Amino acid sequence: MARKNKPVAVEINELDDSVSQIIINKVILGTVDEKDSPLVVTFADGHTHTADNFDNAVASLLAEYNLHH
């Protein structure tokens, strides 16, 4: 039986001029550093990844969250 999709509130908090923190249901997914290009995505467990734009950075954080929850 398939699960129904539930709406999820995604929060984006700006920590400073170039760093944004991504949160879902009070769980911190990680941060996106927009200081340099490509963007640096830091996950909650500490590993990093790069992304071409902000949307791809948030998508990679969401994919990691969905994989483990």
Backbone torsions as a table, in degrees:
resi	resn	phi	psi	omega
1	MET	NA	134.7	-177.5
2	ALA	-81.7	147.3	175.7
3	ARG	-83.6	149.6	175.1
4	LYS	-84.5	146.1	177.5
5	ASN	-74.2	133.8	177.4
6	LYS	-109.5	139.3	175.0
7	PRO	-68.2	140.3	-177.9
8	VAL	-126.9	133.2	178.2
9	ALA	-86.6	120.8	177.6
10	VAL	-104.9	123.5	178.1
11	GLU	-101.4	137.9	174.3
12	ILE	-121.7	109.3	-179.6
13	ASN	-105.3	129.2	177.0
14	GLU	-85.3	116.8	179.7
15	LEU	-80.9	-38.1	172.2
16	ASP	-152.8	-162.6	-174.0
17	ASP	-60.2	-33.1	-173.3
18	SER	-122.7	-1.2	-177.0
19	VAL	-116.3	126.4	177.6
20	SER	-117.9	140.9	179.5
21	GLN	-107.0	133.3	-177.9
22	ILE	-107.1	127.9	-176.0
23	ILE	-132.2	138.6	171.7
24	ILE	-129.0	126.9	177.5
25	ASN	48.2	46.6	179.3
26	LYS	65.3	14.7	176.0
27	VAL	-106.4	122.0	179.5
28	ILE	-78.4	119.6	179.8
29	LEU	-83.6	-36.0	-179.0
30	GLY	157.2	-166.6	-178.7
31	THR	-128.2	157.6	175.7
32	VAL	-123.7	120.4	179.5
33	ASP	-101.1	113.0	-176.8
34	GLU	-96.4	13.9	-177.1
35	LYS	-64.0	-43.6	-176.8
36	ASP	-118.4	166.3	174.0
37	SER	-113.9	128.7	1.7
38	PRO	-72.9	161.5	-179.8
39	LEU	-68.2	146.6	178.9
40	VAL	-104.3	122.1	178.5
41	VAL	-103.5	123.3	177.4
42	THR	-111.9	119.7	-178.7
43	PHE	-81.7	166.0	-176.7
44	ALA	-61.6	-30.5	-179.5
45	ASP	-84.1	-1.3	173.3
46	GLY	105.5	-16.6	-179.5
47	HIS	-78.3	155.9	-175.7
48	THR	-118.4	162.4	-178.6
49	HIS	-153.0	158.3	176.2
50	THR	-111.6	155.1	179.0
51	ALA	-142.2	151.5	-178.9
52	ASP	-74.8	-37.0	-179.7
53	ASN	-143.2	173.9	-174.8
54	PHE	-65.3	-38.9	-180.0
55	ASP	-62.0	-42.9	177.8
56	ASN	-66.9	-34.6	177.9
57	ALA	-64.3	-46.6	178.9
58	VAL	-66.5	-38.6	178.4
59	ALA	-61.4	-38.8	179.3
60	SER	-69.3	-36.0	175.6
61	LEU	-65.8	-41.6	178.5
62	LEU	-66.5	-39.2	178.5
63	ALA	-62.9	-42.6	178.2
64	GLU	-63.9	-40.9	178.1
65	TYR	-63.1	-46.9	-179.0
66	ASN	-65.3	-30.1	179.5
67	LEU	-66.3	-34.4	-174.1
68	HIS	-104.7	-0.9	179.7
69	HIS	-124.0	NA	NA
